[in-house]
Amino acid sequence: MDLGDPWMLLSGLLIGLVGIVLFNIGRKEVNFKLLTTGAALCVYPYFVGSLLILWLAFAGIMAGLYLAHRGT
């Protein structure tokens, strides 16, 4: 993560906060899908160096959660 770019920093913070919320909901409801999605959202922004890829990965992970939830 490029900490010199304020948009990367704010995007990583926002995505991480969404991840924390999903992780806590998954932990309280014992929902493995929410738990793993929340953990992924908390971790992956540290390894992405592009703002576009950061938001595309976020959209992909959330779409995967939606499709997994819709299937059950």
Buried (B, 14 or more C-beta within 10 A) or exposed (E): BEEEBEEBBEBBEEBBEBBBEBBEBBEEEEBEBBBBBBBBBBEBBEEBEEBEEBBEBBEEBBEEBEEEEEEE
